[in-house]
Amino acid sequence: MIIINVDHLTINHAGRDIFRDLSWAIDSRERTGLVGPNGAGKSSLMRALAGEHIPDGGTINVQRGVRVGYLPQQVDLPAGGTLWNEARQPPPELAAVEAELNRIEASLATPAVYGDEARLNRALTRQEQALAEYERLGGLRHDARVRELLARLGFSPADYDLPTDSLSGGQKKLVMLVRLALEQPDVLLLDEPDNHLDLTAKRHLEAFIRAYPGAVIIVSHDRYLLDEVVTCIAELENGALTLVPGDYSHYALEVENRRSRQQQMYTAQQKRIQQIEANIKEWQEKAKADLNERYARQARSRQKMLDRMESRGEIIERVQERKRMDLQLEGWRGSNKALEIRELTMGFDDELLFLGLNLLVMHGERVGLIGPNGAGKSVLFKLILNQLEPLDGVIRIGPSSRIGYYSQEHQTLAGWLHRSPLELVRDVKPMAEGDAVAFLLKFLFRYDQLRLPINGFSGGERSRLQLACLMLQNPNLLLLDEPTNNLDIYAVEVLESALQDFEGAILTISHDRYFL
């Protein structure tokens, strides 16, 4: 059953149409993965569906009684609270009834009410009605449902007293997801809910989405998660929305097959058009030479046929190659032992992160470093980079190893936020300004961005800039801390291809199972 109908939607940003005349019928049983390159308008479309963004054209018709819940990309919780207090915030309807009950209870304690039998009876009647409504809305089971939802998303009672200030971005999203689920919306809009979650938390999220009784639309760059939970892929690219039933792997195969068929049909049609155009030219020349009207009629007839094909939109377009960044991580032959760690011990104050840790990474090896958030993975990288001192143990970098470091939070760009990409790449590797411009354009930056301060760039743009710097450094030992975060799926595929061709060693922290 169609519960939301998007009709000729147009959204404009800074004078540019993100998409125009977009239409989409959303089914009540569908679990849809919304995919597309960074900047395609996925978040704008989600905000419009949630009613938080007024479109510049078109309409969004939500069936009467259908409720929509929205989890945005960035979630903030008020400081000073706890995980439990934030998770158990009641839905608006229930909160209103709770407030009414509190007002009635306060009035019952006043002499003007308990001393007046008529007013007392009216207050008791209102209280009885409010209690019935409270029960209907699930108020009596509210806390039990909160505990159940927290458990389903991987939280234990030991986490309930965690201060909101200490929660990771991923944990804050899960807390907001609990609050959304308590409202039981018919449509759940999730904008990158898996960002910053570890592998265990992602599995809990997948189980939650699969079991959700309503429709779900999820924006995610995690191909494994999309394979696990969606029944349909909606691809938003170049202002057009394409729906493909099935999971992400099926979509990727279908897109490749579709592009291949289109190219074959384009080639065949172009061959036929060239043949017709040659015939037209031949008949026109014969008509001029012999003054024969029959040849002229044949030429006009064929030309009309071509014109009709064009006017009816029957001309098949050449397959447009998707723009991809030109990332080449070549590497080179270095030390056999790229990285050696012996009996490493590290901790802070009274908290010991690891004791007697050993690791050997040989040239050519690709090592995935996994574990729950807080286990010390990023700390290990800082130790290898000599940014921290271990409590004990030895770290040896191969004498012919040159480290290239990709930081999860873009810390490698920290000193350059008020400078431009042009200044940054020319500092990493001295080159002429024209060469620097040509280099950055290969990483899908617009020409007008190249002299802007980096602090105005999106997460995906900063990630591409970090990769550009890695390429210029020409390392043969890569330390990659969550390199797929913030990149769209197409950029991740380019990164994977570059890493497959890389001559050197790789140690990567990642929660992206498809990438691993």
C-alpha positions in Angstrom: 0.0 0.0 0.0 1.4 3.4 -1.0 1.6 5.7 2.2 3.7 8.6 0.9 3.5 9.9 -2.6 6.3 12.3 -3.8 5.1 14.2 -6.9 7.4 16.3 -9.1 9.6 17.4 -6.1 12.1 20.2 -6.6 14.7 21.3 -4.1 17.1 24.1 -4.7 20.2 25.0 -2.7 22.2 28.2 -3.2 20.7 28.8 -6.6 21.3 25.3 -7.9 18.6 22.6 -8.3 19.7 19.5 -6.3 16.9 17.7 -8.1 13.9 18.7 -10.1 10.5 16.9 -10.8 11.4 13.9 -8.7 8.6 11.5 -8.1 8.5 8.5 -5.7 5.7 6.2 -4.3 6.7 4.8 -0.9 5.2 1.5 0.1 4.2 0.6 3.7 6.1 -2.7 3.6 9.3 -1.5 1.9 12.7 -1.3 3.5 14.6 1.1 1.1 18.3 1.9 0.9 18.7 5.4 -0.4 22.1 5.6 -2.1 24.0 8.1 -4.3 27.1 10.2 -4.4 27.9 12.9 -1.8 26.0 16.0 -2.7 23.2 14.2 -4.7 20.6 15.4 -2.2 19.9 12.3 -0.1 19.7 14.2 3.2 17.7 17.1 1.6 15.2 14.5 0.4 15.0 12.9 3.8 14.4 16.2 5.5 11.7 17.0 3.0 10.0 13.7 3.7 10.2 14.4 7.4 8.5 17.8 6.9 11.6 19.7 8.1 12.5 21.2 4.7 10.0 23.0 2.5 10.5 22.0 -1.1 10.8 24.6 -3.9 8.4 22.8 -6.1 6.1 19.7 -6.1 4.3 18.0 -3.3 4.7 15.3 -0.7 1.4 13.6 0.1 1.4 11.6 3.3 -1.7 9.4 3.8 -4.0 10.5 6.6 -2.9 9.0 9.9 0.6 8.0 8.7 3.3 9.2 11.2 6.9 9.8 10.1 9.9 9.5 12.4 13.2 11.0 11.4 16.8 10.3 12.7 19.1 13.0 11.2 22.8 12.6 10.4 23.9 14.7 13.3 22.4 14.1 16.8 23.0 16.3 19.9 21.8 15.4 23.4 21.7 17.9 26.2 24.7 17.9 28.5 24.4 16.9 32.1 21.9 14.1 31.5 22.3 10.3 31.5 21.7 7.7 28.8 18.6 6.4 30.7 17.0 9.8 31.2 17.4 10.7 27.6 16.2 7.3 26.3 13.1 7.3 28.4 11.8 10.7 27.3 8.2 10.0 26.5 6.6 10.7 23.1 4.8 14.0 22.8 1.3 12.5 23.3 2.3 10.6 26.4 4.3 13.6 27.7 1.2 15.7 27.4 -0.9 13.2 29.4 1.8 12.9 32.1 1.8 16.7 32.4 -2.0 16.7 32.7 -1.8 14.0 35.5 0.8 16.1 37.3 -1.4 19.2 37.2 -4.5 17.2 38.4 -2.4 15.7 41.3 -1.1 19.1 42.3 -4.7 20.6 42.2 -6.0 17.7 44.5 -3.6 18.9 47.2 -5.1 22.4 47.2 -7.8 23.3 49.8 -9.8 25.1 47.1 -10.3 21.6 45.4 -10.4 19.1 48.3 -12.6 21.4 50.3 -15.2 21.7 47.5 -17.0 18.4 46.8 -18.1 19.4 43.3 -14.6 20.6 42.2 -13.1 17.5 43.8 -15.4 15.2 41.9 -14.6 17.0 38.6 -10.9 16.7 39.3 -11.2 13.0 40.1 -13.2 12.4 36.9 -10.5 14.2 34.9 -7.8 12.1 36.6 -9.7 8.9 35.8 -10.0 9.9 32.1 -6.3 10.9 32.0 -5.2 7.6 33.6 -7.2 5.7 31.0 -5.5 7.7 28.2 -2.2 7.1 29.9 -2.8 3.4 29.9 -4.0 3.4 26.2 -0.8 5.2 25.2 1.4 2.5 26.9 2.4 4.7 29.8 2.3 1.8 32.3 4.8 -0.2 30.2 6.9 2.8 29.0 10.0 2.1 31.1 9.8 -1.6 30.3 9.7 -0.8 26.6 12.7 1.5 26.9 14.7 -1.2 28.6 13.7 -3.7 25.9 14.7 -1.3 23.1 18.0 -0.4 24.7 18.8 -4.1 25.1 17.9 -4.8 21.4 20.3 -2.1 20.4 23.1 -3.5 22.6 23.0 -1.4 25.8 23.1 -3.1 29.2 21.8 -1.8 32.6 25.4 -0.9 33.4 25.2 1.7 30.6 22.1 3.5 31.9 24.1 6.0 34.1 26.6 7.0 31.4 26.7 10.8 31.1 25.4 12.1 27.7 28.7 14.0 27.4 30.7 10.7 27.3 28.5 9.0 24.6 30.0 8.6 21.2 28.2 10.0 18.1 27.0 6.4 17.3 25.6 5.9 20.8 23.8 9.2 20.7 22.1 8.1 17.5 21.0 4.8 19.0 19.5 6.7 22.0 17.5 8.9 19.7 16.5 5.8 17.7 15.0 4.3 21.0 13.0 7.5 21.5 11.8 7.4 17.9 10.8 3.7 18.2 8.7 4.5 21.3 6.6 6.8 19.1 6.1 3.8 16.7 6.0 5.9 13.5 4.7 4.2 10.4 7.7 5.3 8.4 11.2 5.5 9.9 13.7 7.8 8.1 17.3 6.9 9.1 20.1 9.2 7.8 23.4 7.3 8.2 22.5 5.6 11.6 25.5 3.3 11.4 28.2 6.0 11.3 30.7 5.5 14.2 29.2 2.2 15.3 31.4 -0.8 16.0 30.7 -4.2 14.5 28.6 -5.4 17.4 26.5 -2.3 17.5 25.9 -2.6 13.7 24.6 -6.1 14.1 22.2 -4.9 16.8 21.1 -2.1 14.4 20.5 -4.5 11.6 18.4 -6.8 13.8 16.4 -3.8 14.9 15.7 -2.6 11.4 14.7 -6.1 10.2 12.2 -6.4 13.0 10.7 -2.9 12.7 7.0 -3.2 11.9 6.7 -0.1 9.6 8.4 1.1 6.5 12.1 2.1 6.7 14.2 4.4 4.5 17.9 4.3 5.3 20.7 6.4 3.9 23.9 4.4 4.4 27.3 3.9 2.8 27.7 0.5 4.5 27.1 -2.0 1.7 27.0 -5.0 4.1 24.3 -3.4 6.2 22.3 -2.6 3.0 22.6 -6.2 1.9 21.3 -7.4 5.3 18.2 -5.2 5.8 16.9 -3.6 2.6 14.3 -4.9 0.1 14.8 -2.1 -2.4 17.5 0.3 -3.5 16.6 3.9 -4.5 19.5 5.5 -6.3 19.6 9.3 -6.4 22.0 10.7 -8.9 22.1 13.6 -11.3 18.7 14.7 -10.0 17.0 11.4 -11.0 15.7 8.6 -8.7 16.0 5.0 -9.9 14.4 2.1 -8.0 15.8 -1.4 -8.1 14.1 -4.2 -6.1 16.5 -6.3 -4.0 19.6 -5.8 -1.8 22.7 -3.7 -2.6 24.6 -6.5 -4.3 21.7 -7.2 -6.6 21.4 -3.5 -7.3 25.2 -3.2 -8.1 24.9 -6.2 -10.6 21.7 -4.8 -12.1 23.2 -1.4 -12.7 26.2 -2.9 -14.4 24.0 -5.1 -16.6 21.7 -2.1 -17.4 24.7 0.0 -18.4 26.1 -2.8 -20.5 22.7 -3.3 -22.3 22.3 0.5 -22.8 25.8 0.7 -24.3 25.1 -2.3 -26.7 21.7 -0.7 -27.7 23.4 2.7 -28.2 26.1 1.2 -30.4 23.6 -0.7 -32.5 21.3 2.3 -32.9 24.2 4.6 -33.8 25.3 2.1 -36.5 21.7 2.1 -37.9 21.5 6.0 -37.7 24.9 6.3 -39.6 23.6 3.9 -42.2 20.4 5.9 -42.7 22.3 9.2 -42.8 24.6 7.7 -45.5 21.5 6.6 -47.5 20.0 10.1 -47.2 23.3 11.7 -48.4 23.5 9.2 -51.3 19.8 9.8 -52.4 20.2 13.6 -52.1 23.3 13.5 -54.4 21.4 11.3 -56.9 18.4 13.6 -56.8 20.7 16.6 -57.6 22.6 14.7 -60.3 19.6 13.2 -62.1 16.9 15.7 -61.0 14.9 12.6 -59.9 12.1 13.4 -57.5 11.9 9.7 -56.4 15.4 9.9 -54.8 14.4 13.2 -53.2 11.3 11.7 -51.7 13.3 8.7 -50.3 15.8 11.1 -48.7 13.0 13.3 -47.1 11.2 10.1 -45.9 14.3 8.8 -44.1 15.1 12.3 -42.7 11.5 12.5 -41.3 12.0 9.1 -39.7 15.2 10.3 -37.9 13.4 13.5 -36.8 10.5 11.5 -35.4 12.9 9.3 -33.4 14.4 12.4 -31.9 11.1 14.1 -31.1 9.7 11.0 -29.4 12.8 10.6 -27.2 13.7 7.3 -28.9 17.4 8.2 -29.3 19.4 6.0 -26.9 22.0 8.0 -25.0 25.6 7.0 -24.7 26.4 5.5 -21.2 27.9 8.4 -19.1 30.9 7.3 -17.1 30.4 8.2 -13.5 33.0 10.8 -12.3 35.4 9.1 -9.9 38.4 10.5 -8.1 41.7 9.5 -9.6 43.4 7.9 -6.6 46.6 6.1 -7.2 48.5 4.7 -4.2 51.5 3.1 -5.9 53.8 2.4 -3.0 57.2 0.7 -3.4 59.3 -2.1 -2.2 60.5 -1.4 1.4 61.7 -3.4 4.4 60.5 -7.0 4.8 59.3 -6.2 8.3 57.3 -3.0 7.7 56.1 -2.8 11.4 57.1 -4.8 14.5 55.5 -4.4 17.9 56.8 -6.3 21.0 55.3 -6.5 24.5 53.6 -3.2 24.2 51.7 -2.0 27.2 49.5 1.2 27.3 46.9 2.8 29.6 45.8 6.0 31.1 45.6 6.7 34.8 44.1 3.5 36.3 42.7 2.1 33.0 44.9 -0.4 31.2 44.1 -0.6 27.4 46.5 -3.5 26.5 49.3 -5.5 28.1 52.1 -7.3 26.3 50.7 -6.7 22.8 52.7 -8.2 19.9 52.2 -7.5 16.2 54.3 -8.1 13.1 53.2 -6.6 9.7 55.3 -7.8 6.7 55.7 -6.0 3.4 52.7 -6.7 1.2 50.4 -7.7 4.1 47.0 -6.1 4.6 45.9 -6.2 8.2 42.4 -5.3 9.5 42.4 -4.0 13.1 38.9 -4.5 14.6 37.4 -4.4 18.1 34.7 -2.5 20.0 34.8 1.3 20.4 37.2 2.2 23.3 39.4 -0.9 22.9 42.4 1.3 22.1 42.7 0.9 18.3 43.3 4.6 17.6 45.6 4.9 20.6 47.7 2.1 19.0 48.0 4.2 15.9 49.2 7.2 17.9 51.8 5.0 19.6 53.1 3.8 16.2 53.2 7.5 15.0 55.1 8.5 18.1 52.4 10.8 19.2 52.1 9.0 22.5 54.7 7.2 24.7 53.9 3.6 25.7 54.2 2.5 29.3 56.3 -0.4 28.2 57.3 -2.3 25.0 59.0 -1.6 21.7 57.7 -0.3 18.3 60.0 -0.7 15.3 59.3 0.8 11.9 61.2 -0.8 9.1 64.2 1.4 8.0 62.8 1.5 4.5 59.2 2.1 5.5 57.5 5.5 4.9 54.3 5.9 6.8 51.2 7.4 5.3 48.5 8.2 7.9 44.7 8.7 7.4 43.0 9.9 10.5 39.4 9.2 11.3 38.5 12.7 12.5 40.7 14.4 9.8 43.3 15.5 12.5 45.9 15.6 9.7 44.1 18.6 8.4 43.9 20.4 11.8 46.6 22.9 11.1 45.2 23.8 7.7 41.5 24.5 8.4 41.8 28.2 7.7 44.0 27.6 4.6 43.0 26.4 1.2 43.4 22.9 -0.5 45.7 24.6 -3.0 48.0 25.7 -0.2 47.9 22.3 1.5 48.8 20.2 -1.5 51.6 22.6 -2.6 53.0 22.3 1.0 52.8 18.5 0.9 54.6 18.4 -2.4 56.0 21.6 -4.0 54.5 22.1 -7.5 53.3 24.8 -9.8 49.8 26.2 -9.1 48.4 24.9 -12.4 49.6 21.4 -11.6 48.1 21.6 -8.1 44.7 22.8 -9.7 44.8 19.9 -12.1 45.6 17.4 -9.3 42.8 18.5 -7.1 40.2 18.5 -9.9 41.0 14.8 -10.2 39.7 14.4 -6.7 36.3 15.8 -7.7 36.7 19.3 -6.2 35.1 22.2 -8.0 37.4 24.9 -9.3 35.7 27.5 -7.1 36.5 25.4 -4.0 40.3 25.3 -4.4 41.0 28.6 -2.8 38.3 28.4 -0.1 39.2 27.6 3.6 39.1 23.9 4.4 37.0 24.5 7.6 33.9 25.0 5.3 34.3 21.6 3.6 32.0 18.6 4.3 33.3 15.4 5.9 33.4 13.6 2.5 35.4 16.5 0.9 37.9 16.4 3.8 38.2 12.7 3.4 39.0 13.1 -0.3 41.6 15.8 0.6 43.3 13.5 3.1 43.5 10.8 0.4 45.0 13.3 -2.1 47.7 14.1 0.5 48.4 10.4 1.0 48.9 10.0 -2.7 51.4 12.9 -2.8 53.4 11.5 0.2 54.0 8.3 -1.7 54.2 6.0 1.4 54.7 2.2 1.5 53.2 1.6 4.9 49.6 2.8 5.3 47.9 3.4 8.7 44.2 4.0 7.9 41.8 4.9 10.7 38.2 4.3 9.5 39.0 5.4 5.9 35.5 4.7 4.5 33.7 7.0 7.0 32.2 10.0 5.2 33.0 8.6 1.7 30.2 7.7 -0.6 30.0 4.1 -1.9 31.6 5.1 -5.3 34.6 6.8 -3.6 35.0 3.7 -1.3 35.1 1.5 -4.4 37.9 3.7 -5.9 39.8 3.4 -2.6 39.4 -0.3 -2.5 40.8 -0.6 -6.1 43.8 1.7 -5.2 44.6 -0.4 -2.1 44.4 -3.7 -4.1 47.1 -2.2 -6.5 49.2 -0.8 -3.7 52.7 -2.1 -3.3 53.4 -2.0 0.5 51.8 -2.9 3.8 48.5 -1.8 5.2 47.2 -1.6 8.7 43.6 -0.4 8.8 41.0 0.2 11.5 37.6 -0.3 10.1 34.0 -1.3 11.1 33.1 -1.6 7.4 32.7 -5.3 6.8 32.3 -5.0 3.1 35.5 -3.0 2.9 37.4 -5.5 5.1 
